[in-house]
Amino acid sequence: MSIPTLILAYVVVLLAALCGLGLYSELRRRRFHPTPSEDRIFRCKKCGYVYTDDPDVDRSRCSQCGKMNEAIEF
């Protein structure tokens, strides 16, 4: 084998190992991190209580004081 072929093989093997390590790291991160909740977050304008409700609800009643509130937009 010639020297340029050896250098090319060395670089290809290193890049393949780096890609494999990145893929392994990403799969491991996805497996151990919790999935984000689809629930909407509400904050009561009367008592300040923060709570969640289903994603299809636009307005929700506070469980502490009963006031209807809009979802918080981030």
mmCIF file of the N, C-alpha and C atoms, coordinates in Angstrom:
data_MODEL
# 
_entry.id   MODEL 
# 
loop_
_atom_site.group_PDB 
_atom_site.id 
_atom_site.type_symbol 
_atom_site.label_atom_id 
_atom_site.label_alt_id 
_atom_site.label_comp_id 
_atom_site.label_asym_id 
_atom_site.label_entity_id 
_atom_site.label_seq_id 
_atom_site.pdbx_PDB_ins_code 
_atom_site.Cartn_x 
_atom_site.Cartn_y 
_atom_site.Cartn_z 
_atom_site.occupancy 
_atom_site.B_iso_or_equiv 
_atom_site.pdbx_formal_charge 
_atom_site.auth_seq_id 
_atom_site.auth_comp_id 
_atom_site.auth_asym_id 
_atom_site.auth_atom_id 
_atom_site.pdbx_PDB_model_num 
ATOM 1   N N  . MET A 1 1  ? 0.842   -1.186 0.000  1.00 0.00 ? 1  MET A N  1 
ATOM 2   C CA . MET A 1 1  ? 0.000   0.000  0.000  1.00 0.00 ? 1  MET A CA 1 
ATOM 3   C C  . MET A 1 1  ? 0.882   1.243  0.000  1.00 0.00 ? 1  MET A C  1 
ATOM 4   N N  . SER A 1 2  ? 0.400   2.232  -0.699 1.00 0.00 ? 2  SER A N  1 
ATOM 5   C CA . SER A 1 2  ? 1.155   3.482  -0.763 1.00 0.00 ? 2  SER A CA 1 
ATOM 6   C C  . SER A 1 2  ? 0.818   4.361  0.445  1.00 0.00 ? 2  SER A C  1 
ATOM 7   N N  . ILE A 1 3  ? 1.637   5.328  0.689  1.00 0.00 ? 3  ILE A N  1 
ATOM 8   C CA . ILE A 1 3  ? 1.454   6.222  1.840  1.00 0.00 ? 3  ILE A CA 1 
ATOM 9   C C  . ILE A 1 3  ? 0.157   7.028  1.721  1.00 0.00 ? 3  ILE A C  1 
ATOM 10  N N  . PRO A 1 4  ? -0.193  7.613  0.567  1.00 0.00 ? 4  PRO A N  1 
ATOM 11  C CA . PRO A 1 4  ? -1.479  8.331  0.480  1.00 0.00 ? 4  PRO A CA 1 
ATOM 12  C C  . PRO A 1 4  ? -2.694  7.429  0.774  1.00 0.00 ? 4  PRO A C  1 
ATOM 13  N N  . THR A 1 5  ? -2.646  6.167  0.368  1.00 0.00 ? 5  THR A N  1 
ATOM 14  C CA . THR A 1 5  ? -3.745  5.244  0.644  1.00 0.00 ? 5  THR A CA 1 
ATOM 15  C C  . THR A 1 5  ? -3.845  4.955  2.137  1.00 0.00 ? 5  THR A C  1 
ATOM 16  N N  . LEU A 1 6  ? -2.720  4.798  2.805  1.00 0.00 ? 6  LEU A N  1 
ATOM 17  C CA . LEU A 1 6  ? -2.720  4.582  4.253  1.00 0.00 ? 6  LEU A CA 1 
ATOM 18  C C  . LEU A 1 6  ? -3.271  5.791  5.002  1.00 0.00 ? 6  LEU A C  1 
ATOM 19  N N  . ILE A 1 7  ? -2.877  6.982  4.568  1.00 0.00 ? 7  ILE A N  1 
ATOM 20  C CA . ILE A 1 7  ? -3.383  8.208  5.208  1.00 0.00 ? 7  ILE A CA 1 
ATOM 21  C C  . ILE A 1 7  ? -4.884  8.335  4.996  1.00 0.00 ? 7  ILE A C  1 
ATOM 22  N N  . LEU A 1 8  ? -5.352  8.052  3.786  1.00 0.00 ? 8  LEU A N  1 
ATOM 23  C CA . LEU A 1 8  ? -6.786  8.109  3.504  1.00 0.00 ? 8  LEU A CA 1 
ATOM 24  C C  . LEU A 1 8  ? -7.547  7.101  4.357  1.00 0.00 ? 8  LEU A C  1 
ATOM 25  N N  . ALA A 1 9  ? -7.034  5.889  4.465  1.00 0.00 ? 9  ALA A N  1 
ATOM 26  C CA . ALA A 1 9  ? -7.693  4.861  5.276  1.00 0.00 ? 9  ALA A CA 1 
ATOM 27  C C  . ALA A 1 9  ? -7.737  5.289  6.741  1.00 0.00 ? 9  ALA A C  1 
ATOM 28  N N  . TYR A 1 10 ? -6.650  5.864  7.247  1.00 0.00 ? 10 TYR A N  1 
ATOM 29  C CA . TYR A 1 10 ? -6.590  6.343  8.618  1.00 0.00 ? 10 TYR A CA 1 
ATOM 30  C C  . TYR A 1 10 ? -7.640  7.435  8.868  1.00 0.00 ? 10 TYR A C  1 
ATOM 31  N N  . VAL A 1 11 ? -7.738  8.378  7.961  1.00 0.00 ? 11 VAL A N  1 
ATOM 32  C CA . VAL A 1 11 ? -8.706  9.468  8.109  1.00 0.00 ? 11 VAL A CA 1 
ATOM 33  C C  . VAL A 1 11 ? -10.136 8.931  8.038  1.00 0.00 ? 11 VAL A C  1 
ATOM 34  N N  . VAL A 1 12 ? -10.408 8.024  7.113  1.00 0.00 ? 12 VAL A N  1 
ATOM 35  C CA . VAL A 1 12 ? -11.759 7.459  6.972  1.00 0.00 ? 12 VAL A CA 1 
ATOM 36  C C  . VAL A 1 12 ? -12.153 6.687  8.228  1.00 0.00 ? 12 VAL A C  1 
ATOM 37  N N  . VAL A 1 13 ? -11.232 5.906  8.774  1.00 0.00 ? 13 VAL A N  1 
ATOM 38  C CA . VAL A 1 13 ? -11.521 5.144  9.993  1.00 0.00 ? 13 VAL A CA 1 
ATOM 39  C C  . VAL A 1 13 ? -11.789 6.089  11.160 1.00 0.00 ? 13 VAL A C  1 
ATOM 40  N N  . LEU A 1 14 ? -11.000 7.134  11.302 1.00 0.00 ? 14 LEU A N  1 
ATOM 41  C CA . LEU A 1 14 ? -11.227 8.103  12.383 1.00 0.00 ? 14 LEU A CA 1 
ATOM 42  C C  . LEU A 1 14 ? -12.563 8.818  12.228 1.00 0.00 ? 14 LEU A C  1 
ATOM 43  N N  . LEU A 1 15 ? -12.910 9.228  11.011 1.00 0.00 ? 15 LEU A N  1 
ATOM 44  C CA . LEU A 1 15 ? -14.195 9.903  10.791 1.00 0.00 ? 15 LEU A CA 1 
ATOM 45  C C  . LEU A 1 15 ? -15.368 8.957  11.054 1.00 0.00 ? 15 LEU A C  1 
ATOM 46  N N  . ALA A 1 16 ? -15.248 7.706  10.659 1.00 0.00 ? 16 ALA A N  1 
ATOM 47  C CA . ALA A 1 16 ? -16.301 6.720  10.921 1.00 0.00 ? 16 ALA A CA 1 
ATOM 48  C C  . ALA A 1 16 ? -16.462 6.502  12.419 1.00 0.00 ? 16 ALA A C  1 
ATOM 49  N N  . ALA A 1 17 ? -15.346 6.425  13.150 1.00 0.00 ? 17 ALA A N  1 
ATOM 50  C CA . ALA A 1 17 ? -15.416 6.257  14.604 1.00 0.00 ? 17 ALA A CA 1 
ATOM 51  C C  . ALA A 1 17 ? -16.058 7.475  15.255 1.00 0.00 ? 17 ALA A C  1 
ATOM 52  N N  . LEU A 1 18 ? -15.723 8.663  14.790 1.00 0.00 ? 18 LEU A N  1 
ATOM 53  C CA . LEU A 1 18 ? -16.307 9.885  15.328 1.00 0.00 ? 18 LEU A CA 1 
ATOM 54  C C  . LEU A 1 18 ? -17.809 9.948  15.060 1.00 0.00 ? 18 LEU A C  1 
ATOM 55  N N  . CYS A 1 19 ? -18.240 9.583  13.861 1.00 0.00 ? 19 CYS A N  1 
ATOM 56  C CA . CYS A 1 19 ? -19.671 9.549  13.529 1.00 0.00 ? 19 CYS A CA 1 
ATOM 57  C C  . CYS A 1 19 ? -20.397 8.506  14.370 1.00 0.00 ? 19 CYS A C  1 
ATOM 58  N N  . GLY A 1 20 ? -19.796 7.350  14.553 1.00 0.00 ? 20 GLY A N  1 
ATOM 59  C CA . GLY A 1 20 ? -20.398 6.311  15.383 1.00 0.00 ? 20 GLY A CA 1 
ATOM 60  C C  . GLY A 1 20 ? -20.541 6.755  16.826 1.00 0.00 ? 20 GLY A C  1 
ATOM 61  N N  . LEU A 1 21 ? -19.526 7.431  17.358 1.00 0.00 ? 21 LEU A N  1 
ATOM 62  C CA . LEU A 1 21 ? -19.591 7.943  18.725 1.00 0.00 ? 21 LEU A CA 1 
ATOM 63  C C  . LEU A 1 21 ? -20.674 9.013  18.858 1.00 0.00 ? 21 LEU A C  1 
ATOM 64  N N  . GLY A 1 22 ? -20.799 9.879  17.876 1.00 0.00 ? 22 GLY A N  1 
ATOM 65  C CA . GLY A 1 22 ? -21.853 10.897 17.905 1.00 0.00 ? 22 GLY A CA 1 
ATOM 66  C C  . GLY A 1 22 ? -23.235 10.285 17.848 1.00 0.00 ? 22 GLY A C  1 
ATOM 67  N N  . LEU A 1 23 ? -23.420 9.280  17.019 1.00 0.00 ? 23 LEU A N  1 
ATOM 68  C CA . LEU A 1 23 ? -24.706 8.599  16.928 1.00 0.00 ? 23 LEU A CA 1 
ATOM 69  C C  . LEU A 1 23 ? -25.052 7.890  18.232 1.00 0.00 ? 23 LEU A C  1 
ATOM 70  N N  . TYR A 1 24 ? -24.072 7.207  18.805 1.00 0.00 ? 24 TYR A N  1 
ATOM 71  C CA . TYR A 1 24 ? -24.283 6.529  20.088 1.00 0.00 ? 24 TYR A CA 1 
ATOM 72  C C  . TYR A 1 24 ? -24.656 7.522  21.179 1.00 0.00 ? 24 TYR A C  1 
ATOM 73  N N  . SER A 1 25 ? -23.967 8.654  21.226 1.00 0.00 ? 25 SER A N  1 
ATOM 74  C CA . SER A 1 25 ? -24.244 9.686  22.225 1.00 0.00 ? 25 SER A CA 1 
ATOM 75  C C  . SER A 1 25 ? -25.657 10.247 22.066 1.00 0.00 ? 25 SER A C  1 
ATOM 76  N N  . GLU A 1 26 ? -26.076 10.502 20.847 1.00 0.00 ? 26 GLU A N  1 
ATOM 77  C CA . GLU A 1 26 ? -27.416 11.038 20.595 1.00 0.00 ? 26 GLU A CA 1 
ATOM 78  C C  . GLU A 1 26 ? -28.497 10.032 20.979 1.00 0.00 ? 26 GLU A C  1 
ATOM 79  N N  . LEU A 1 27 ? -28.316 8.772  20.633 1.00 0.00 ? 27 LEU A N  1 
ATOM 80  C CA . LEU A 1 27 ? -29.296 7.749  20.998 1.00 0.00 ? 27 LEU A CA 1 
ATOM 81  C C  . LEU A 1 27 ? -29.384 7.592  22.509 1.00 0.00 ? 27 LEU A C  1 
ATOM 82  N N  . ARG A 1 28 ? -28.258 7.641  23.185 1.00 0.00 ? 28 ARG A N  1 
ATOM 83  C CA . ARG A 1 28 ? -28.264 7.524  24.641 1.00 0.00 ? 28 ARG A CA 1 
ATOM 84  C C  . ARG A 1 28 ? -28.951 8.728  25.282 1.00 0.00 ? 28 ARG A C  1 
ATOM 85  N N  . ARG A 1 29 ? -28.702 9.932  24.760 1.00 0.00 ? 29 ARG A N  1 
ATOM 86  C CA . ARG A 1 29 ? -29.331 11.139 25.301 1.00 0.00 ? 29 ARG A CA 1 
ATOM 87  C C  . ARG A 1 29 ? -30.845 11.065 25.154 1.00 0.00 ? 29 ARG A C  1 
ATOM 88  N N  . ARG A 1 30 ? -31.320 10.611 24.005 1.00 0.00 ? 30 ARG A N  1 
ATOM 89  C CA . ARG A 1 30 ? -32.763 10.517 23.776 1.00 0.00 ? 30 ARG A CA 1 
ATOM 90  C C  . ARG A 1 30 ? -33.406 9.477  24.675 1.00 0.00 ? 30 ARG A C  1 
ATOM 91  N N  . ARG A 1 31 ? -32.693 8.409  24.983 1.00 0.00 ? 31 ARG A N  1 
ATOM 92  C CA . ARG A 1 31 ? -33.259 7.334  25.787 1.00 0.00 ? 31 ARG A CA 1 
ATOM 93  C C  . ARG A 1 31 ? -33.443 7.753  27.240 1.00 0.00 ? 31 ARG A C  1 
ATOM 94  N N  . PHE A 1 32 ? -32.537 8.568  27.779 1.00 0.00 ? 32 PHE A N  1 
ATOM 95  C CA . PHE A 1 32 ? -32.578 8.894  29.194 1.00 0.00 ? 32 PHE A CA 1 
ATOM 96  C C  . PHE A 1 32 ? -33.242 10.228 29.521 1.00 0.00 ? 32 PHE A C  1 
ATOM 97  N N  . HIS A 1 33 ? -33.462 11.072 28.552 1.00 0.00 ? 33 HIS A N  1 
ATOM 98  C CA . HIS A 1 33 ? -34.131 12.339 28.822 1.00 0.00 ? 33 HIS A CA 1 
ATOM 99  C C  . HIS A 1 33 ? -35.645 12.157 28.716 1.00 0.00 ? 33 HIS A C  1 
ATOM 100 N N  . PRO A 1 34 ? -36.392 12.762 29.622 1.00 0.00 ? 34 PRO A N  1 
ATOM 101 C CA . PRO A 1 34 ? -37.850 12.654 29.537 1.00 0.00 ? 34 PRO A CA 1 
ATOM 102 C C  . PRO A 1 34 ? -38.381 13.415 28.330 1.00 0.00 ? 34 PRO A C  1 
ATOM 103 N N  . THR A 1 35 ? -39.467 12.918 27.776 1.00 0.00 ? 35 THR A N  1 
ATOM 104 C CA . THR A 1 35 ? -40.089 13.618 26.654 1.00 0.00 ? 35 THR A CA 1 
ATOM 105 C C  . THR A 1 35 ? -40.851 14.825 27.177 1.00 0.00 ? 35 THR A C  1 
ATOM 106 N N  . PRO A 1 36 ? -40.824 15.921 26.456 1.00 0.00 ? 36 PRO A N  1 
ATOM 107 C CA . PRO A 1 36 ? -41.542 17.104 26.924 1.00 0.00 ? 36 PRO A CA 1 
ATOM 108 C C  . PRO A 1 36 ? -43.049 16.862 26.926 1.00 0.00 ? 36 PRO A C  1 
ATOM 109 N N  . SER A 1 37 ? -43.707 17.405 27.919 1.00 0.00 ? 37 SER A N  1 
ATOM 110 C CA . SER A 1 37 ? -45.155 17.259 28.055 1.00 0.00 ? 37 SER A CA 1 
ATOM 111 C C  . SER A 1 37 ? -45.866 18.169 27.060 1.00 0.00 ? 37 SER A C  1 
ATOM 112 N N  . GLU A 1 38 ? -46.971 17.712 26.529 1.00 0.00 ? 38 GLU A N  1 
ATOM 113 C CA . GLU A 1 38 ? -47.764 18.515 25.597 1.00 0.00 ? 38 GLU A CA 1 
ATOM 114 C C  . GLU A 1 38 ? -48.775 19.395 26.330 1.00 0.00 ? 38 GLU A C  1 
ATOM 115 N N  . ASP A 1 39 ? -48.864 19.261 27.667 1.00 0.00 ? 39 ASP A N  1 
ATOM 116 C CA . ASP A 1 39 ? -49.820 20.054 28.434 1.00 0.00 ? 39 ASP A CA 1 
ATOM 117 C C  . ASP A 1 39 ? -49.504 21.545 28.330 1.00 0.00 ? 39 ASP A C  1 
ATOM 118 N N  . ARG A 1 40 ? -50.554 22.346 28.460 1.00 0.00 ? 40 ARG A N  1 
ATOM 119 C CA . ARG A 1 40 ? -50.385 23.797 28.443 1.00 0.00 ? 40 ARG A CA 1 
ATOM 120 C C  . ARG A 1 40 ? -50.252 24.303 29.867 1.00 0.00 ? 40 ARG A C  1 
ATOM 121 N N  . ILE A 1 41 ? -49.497 25.377 30.049 1.00 0.00 ? 41 ILE A N  1 
ATOM 122 C CA . ILE A 1 41 ? -49.236 25.939 31.372 1.00 0.00 ? 41 ILE A CA 1 
ATOM 123 C C  . ILE A 1 41 ? -50.114 27.166 31.562 1.00 0.00 ? 41 ILE A C  1 
ATOM 124 N N  . PHE A 1 42 ? -50.749 27.238 32.734 1.00 0.00 ? 42 PHE A N  1 
ATOM 125 C CA . PHE A 1 42 ? -51.627 28.349 33.084 1.00 0.00 ? 42 PHE A CA 1 
ATOM 126 C C  . PHE A 1 42 ? -51.144 28.989 34.374 1.00 0.00 ? 42 PHE A C  1 
ATOM 127 N N  . ARG A 1 43 ? -51.359 30.298 34.500 1.00 0.00 ? 43 ARG A N  1 
ATOM 128 C CA . ARG A 1 43 ? -51.094 31.006 35.750 1.00 0.00 ? 43 ARG A CA 1 
ATOM 129 C C  . ARG A 1 43 ? -52.310 31.850 36.077 1.00 0.00 ? 43 ARG A C  1 
ATOM 130 N N  . CYS A 1 44 ? -52.836 31.637 37.271 1.00 0.00 ? 44 CYS A N  1 
ATOM 131 C CA . CYS A 1 44 ? -54.042 32.352 37.692 1.00 0.00 ? 44 CYS A CA 1 
ATOM 132 C C  . CYS A 1 44 ? -53.723 33.827 37.917 1.00 0.00 ? 44 CYS A C  1 
ATOM 133 N N  . LYS A 1 45 ? -54.556 34.696 37.353 1.00 0.00 ? 45 LYS A N  1 
ATOM 134 C CA . LYS A 1 45 ? -54.357 36.135 37.503 1.00 0.00 ? 45 LYS A CA 1 
ATOM 135 C C  . LYS A 1 45 ? -54.855 36.635 38.848 1.00 0.00 ? 45 LYS A C  1 
ATOM 136 N N  . LYS A 1 46 ? -55.672 35.836 39.520 1.00 0.00 ? 46 LYS A N  1 
ATOM 137 C CA . LYS A 1 46 ? -56.220 36.253 40.809 1.00 0.00 ? 46 LYS A CA 1 
ATOM 138 C C  . LYS A 1 46 ? -55.324 35.818 41.968 1.00 0.00 ? 46 LYS A C  1 
ATOM 139 N N  . CYS A 1 47 ? -54.957 34.528 42.018 1.00 0.00 ? 47 CYS A N  1 
ATOM 140 C CA . CYS A 1 47 ? -54.186 34.029 43.157 1.00 0.00 ? 47 CYS A CA 1 
ATOM 141 C C  . CYS A 1 47 ? -52.734 33.690 42.823 1.00 0.00 ? 47 CYS A C  1 
ATOM 142 N N  . GLY A 1 48 ? -52.354 33.676 41.526 1.00 0.00 ? 48 GLY A N  1 
ATOM 143 C CA . GLY A 1 48 ? -50.980 33.422 41.136 1.00 0.00 ? 48 GLY A CA 1 
ATOM 144 C C  . GLY A 1 48 ? -50.599 31.953 41.059 1.00 0.00 ? 48 GLY A C  1 
ATOM 145 N N  . TYR A 1 49 ? -51.539 31.051 41.234 1.00 0.00 ? 49 TYR A N  1 
ATOM 146 C CA . TYR A 1 49 ? -51.271 29.615 41.201 1.00 0.00 ? 49 TYR A CA 1 
ATOM 147 C C  . TYR A 1 49 ? -50.899 29.185 39.773 1.00 0.00 ? 49 TYR A C  1 
ATOM 148 N N  . VAL A 1 50 ? -49.852 28.377 39.634 1.00 0.00 ? 50 VAL A N  1 
ATOM 149 C CA . VAL A 1 50 ? -49.405 27.883 38.335 1.00 0.00 ? 50 VAL A CA 1 
ATOM 150 C C  . VAL A 1 50 ? -49.815 26.425 38.227 1.00 0.00 ? 50 VAL A C  1 
ATOM 151 N N  . TYR A 1 51 ? -50.463 26.060 37.102 1.00 0.00 ? 51 TYR A N  1 
ATOM 152 C CA . TYR A 1 51 ? -50.958 24.702 36.920 1.00 0.00 ? 51 TYR A CA 1 
ATOM 153 C C  . TYR A 1 51 ? -50.971 24.351 35.438 1.00 0.00 ? 51 TYR A C  1 
ATOM 154 N N  . THR A 1 52 ? -51.163 23.076 35.122 1.00 0.00 ? 52 THR A N  1 
ATOM 155 C CA . THR A 1 52 ? -51.208 22.621 33.736 1.00 0.00 ? 52 THR A CA 1 
ATOM 156 C C  . THR A 1 52 ? -52.570 22.021 33.423 1.00 0.00 ? 52 THR A C  1 
ATOM 157 N N  . ASP A 1 53 ? -52.866 21.962 32.126 1.00 0.00 ? 53 ASP A N  1 
ATOM 158 C CA . ASP A 1 53 ? -54.099 21.347 31.657 1.00 0.00 ? 53 ASP A CA 1 
ATOM 159 C C  . ASP A 1 53 ? -53.832 20.737 30.283 1.00 0.00 ? 53 ASP A C  1 
ATOM 160 N N  . ASP A 1 54 ? -54.810 20.060 29.738 1.00 0.00 ? 54 ASP A N  1 
ATOM 161 C CA . ASP A 1 54 ? -54.664 19.368 28.465 1.00 0.00 ? 54 ASP A CA 1 
ATOM 162 C C  . ASP A 1 54 ? -54.259 20.324 27.341 1.00 0.00 ? 54 ASP A C  1 
ATOM 163 N N  . PRO A 1 55 ? -53.600 19.803 26.300 1.00 0.00 ? 55 PRO A N  1 
ATOM 164 C CA . PRO A 1 55 ? -53.137 20.678 25.217 1.00 0.00 ? 55 PRO A CA 1 
ATOM 165 C C  . PRO A 1 55 ? -54.263 21.258 24.360 1.00 0.00 ? 55 PRO A C  1 
ATOM 166 N N  . ASP A 1 56 ? -55.446 20.671 24.385 1.00 0.00 ? 56 ASP A N  1 
ATOM 167 C CA . ASP A 1 56 ? -56.543 21.166 23.551 1.00 0.00 ? 56 ASP A CA 1 
ATOM 168 C C  . ASP A 1 56 ? -57.404 22.210 24.261 1.00 0.00 ? 56 ASP A C  1 
ATOM 169 N N  . VAL A 1 57 ? -57.037 22.610 25.478 1.00 0.00 ? 57 VAL A N  1 
ATOM 170 C CA . VAL A 1 57 ? -57.813 23.571 26.265 1.00 0.00 ? 57 VAL A CA 1 
ATOM 171 C C  . VAL A 1 57 ? -57.218 24.959 26.082 1.00 0.00 ? 57 VAL A C  1 
ATOM 172 N N  . ASP A 1 58 ? -58.060 25.937 25.686 1.00 0.00 ? 58 ASP A N  1 
ATOM 173 C CA . ASP A 1 58 ? -57.593 27.314 25.529 1.00 0.00 ? 58 ASP A CA 1 
ATOM 174 C C  . ASP A 1 58 ? -57.704 28.102 26.835 1.00 0.00 ? 58 ASP A C  1 
ATOM 175 N N  . ARG A 1 59 ? -58.758 27.843 27.586 1.00 0.00 ? 59 ARG A N  1 
ATOM 176 C CA . ARG A 1 59 ? -58.968 28.495 28.881 1.00 0.00 ? 59 ARG A CA 1 
ATOM 177 C C  . ARG A 1 59 ? -59.223 27.420 29.914 1.00 0.00 ? 59 ARG A C  1 
ATOM 178 N N  . SER A 1 60 ? -58.680 27.622 31.113 1.00 0.00 ? 60 SER A N  1 
ATOM 179 C CA . SER A 1 60 ? -58.805 26.618 32.151 1.00 0.00 ? 60 SER A CA 1 
ATOM 180 C C  . SER A 1 60 ? -59.167 27.277 33.475 1.00 0.00 ? 60 SER A C  1 
ATOM 181 N N  . ARG A 1 61 ? -59.923 26.553 34.277 1.00 0.00 ? 61 ARG A N  1 
ATOM 182 C CA . ARG A 1 61 ? -60.343 27.063 35.576 1.00 0.00 ? 61 ARG A CA 1 
ATOM 183 C C  . ARG A 1 61 ? -59.292 26.738 36.628 1.00 0.00 ? 61 ARG A C  1 
ATOM 184 N N  . CYS A 1 62 ? -58.915 27.726 37.427 1.00 0.00 ? 62 CYS A N  1 
ATOM 185 C CA . CYS A 1 62 ? -57.939 27.553 38.502 1.00 0.00 ? 62 CYS A CA 1 
ATOM 186 C C  . CYS A 1 62 ? -58.531 26.637 39.568 1.00 0.00 ? 62 CYS A C  1 
ATOM 187 N N  . SER A 1 63 ? -57.746 25.658 39.997 1.00 0.00 ? 63 SER A N  1 
ATOM 188 C CA . SER A 1 63 ? -58.249 24.722 41.005 1.00 0.00 ? 63 SER A CA 1 
ATOM 189 C C  . SER A 1 63 ? -58.218 25.321 42.408 1.00 0.00 ? 63 SER A C  1 
ATOM 190 N N  . GLN A 1 64 ? -57.543 26.447 42.595 1.00 0.00 ? 64 GLN A N  1 
ATOM 191 C CA . GLN A 1 64 ? -57.467 27.085 43.911 1.00 0.00 ? 64 GLN A CA 1 
ATOM 192 C C  . GLN A 1 64 ? -58.602 28.083 44.143 1.00 0.00 ? 64 GLN A C  1 
ATOM 193 N N  . CYS A 1 65 ? -58.862 28.948 43.159 1.00 0.00 ? 65 CYS A N  1 
ATOM 194 C CA . CYS A 1 65 ? -59.873 29.992 43.365 1.00 0.00 ? 65 CYS A CA 1 
ATOM 195 C C  . CYS A 1 65 ? -61.033 29.948 42.380 1.00 0.00 ? 65 CYS A C  1 
ATOM 196 N N  . GLY A 1 66 ? -60.919 29.168 41.295 1.00 0.00 ? 66 GLY A N  1 
ATOM 197 C CA . GLY A 1 66 ? -62.015 29.021 40.364 1.00 0.00 ? 66 GLY A CA 1 
ATOM 198 C C  . GLY A 1 66 ? -62.049 30.012 39.215 1.00 0.00 ? 66 GLY A C  1 
ATOM 199 N N  . LYS A 1 67 ? -61.097 30.915 39.102 1.00 0.00 ? 67 LYS A N  1 
ATOM 200 C CA . LYS A 1 67 ? -61.080 31.915 38.030 1.00 0.00 ? 67 LYS A CA 1 
ATOM 201 C C  . LYS A 1 67 ? -60.608 31.261 36.718 1.00 0.00 ? 67 LYS A C  1 
ATOM 202 N N  . MET A 1 68 ? -61.237 31.644 35.595 1.00 0.00 ? 68 MET A N  1 
ATOM 203 C CA . MET A 1 68 ? -60.828 31.160 34.275 1.00 0.00 ? 68 MET A CA 1 
ATOM 204 C C  . MET A 1 68 ? -59.592 31.934 33.810 1.00 0.00 ? 68 MET A C  1 
ATOM 205 N N  . ASN A 1 69 ? -58.622 31.222 33.256 1.00 0.00 ? 69 ASN A N  1 
ATOM 206 C CA . ASN A 1 69 ? -57.361 31.845 32.843 1.00 0.00 ? 69 ASN A CA 1 
ATOM 207 C C  . ASN A 1 69 ? -56.963 31.395 31.448 1.00 0.00 ? 69 ASN A C  1 
ATOM 208 N N  . GLU A 1 70 ? -56.178 32.252 30.782 1.00 0.00 ? 70 GLU A N  1 
ATOM 209 C CA . GLU A 1 70 ? -55.611 31.946 29.472 1.00 0.00 ? 70 GLU A CA 1 
ATOM 210 C C  . GLU A 1 70 ? -54.279 31.236 29.676 1.00 0.00 ? 70 GLU A C  1 
ATOM 211 N N  . ALA A 1 71 ? -53.864 30.463 28.685 1.00 0.00 ? 71 ALA A N  1 
ATOM 212 C CA . ALA A 1 71 ? -52.579 29.765 28.757 1.00 0.00 ? 71 ALA A CA 1 
ATOM 213 C C  . ALA A 1 71 ? -51.431 30.749 28.624 1.00 0.00 ? 71 ALA A C  1 
ATOM 214 N N  . ILE A 1 72 ? -50.310 30.411 29.245 1.00 0.00 ? 72 ILE A N  1 
ATOM 215 C CA . ILE A 1 72 ? -49.101 31.233 29.154 1.00 0.00 ? 72 ILE A CA 1 
ATOM 216 C C  . ILE A 1 72 ? -48.429 30.911 27.824 1.00 0.00 ? 72 ILE A C  1 
ATOM 217 N N  . GLU A 1 73 ? -48.039 31.932 27.075 1.00 0.00 ? 73 GLU A N  1 
ATOM 218 C CA . GLU A 1 73 ? -47.316 31.761 25.818 1.00 0.00 ? 73 GLU A CA 1 
ATOM 219 C C  . GLU A 1 73 ? -45.859 32.094 26.061 1.00 0.00 ? 73 GLU A C  1 
ATOM 220 N N  . PHE A 1 74 ? -44.959 31.200 25.699 1.00 0.00 ? 74 PHE A N  1 
ATOM 221 C CA . PHE A 1 74 ? -43.519 31.421 25.857 1.00 0.00 ? 74 PHE A CA 1 
ATOM 222 C C  . PHE A 1 74 ? -42.930 31.899 24.568 1.00 0.00 ? 74 PHE A C  1 
# 
